Amino acid sequence: MSVLSASGSLTPAQAEAYSAALLHLLGTQNPLQVLHDTPAALLEALRRVPPARLDTPEAPGKWSTRIVIAHLADSELVGAYRLRMILTNERPPLAPYDQDQWAVLLHYDKTDPHEALERFTVLRRANLLLWTSASPATLRRVGIHGERGEESLELMRRLYAGHDLAHLHQLARIRILVTGQ
């Protein structure tokens, strides 16, 4: 199983490996640019998968295009909450969540991917206003993630950008599988 297949409760070592993998994907890219560019990249990814193949997973037990986009919409919602909690509270707790449970119990398999992408895009636009206006001092503010521990806004911003890239890579692999290109 890939280190990026974070599901359920993570041990400290798993959480550290997951974060390191996301940061590695981001590398030296500007996280603000990645966060800005992701909605258009998702729209293009969705456009390139035939509607009849939106439910084709990358592999057995993996997510489909439909589920990935629904996950990203909810992930942006969680990120929006966490961002605002850190901006307005001193060292707030940040609850982790089981993304696979959300996918099942929130019926991602029945989600309209275009509507999910619209939700993602609106939330991302609102979050980018906060991310781009954050001062260096603001970016040093921290929350206490239930699995990853102390997390600054700067780190959180980089993790969300890496998360975007991980799922954009996943969508590209699914597209190649379903279209051959």
PyMOL commands that set and color helices and strands:
alter all, ss='L'
color gray80, all
select helices_A, chain A and resi 12-26+31-47+51-53+65-88+99-105+108-110+113-133+136-139+153-179
alter helices_A, ss='H'
color red, helices_A
select strands_A, chain A and resi 93-94+142-145+149-152
alter strands_A, ss='S'
color yellow, strands_A
deselect
rebuild
show_as cartoon
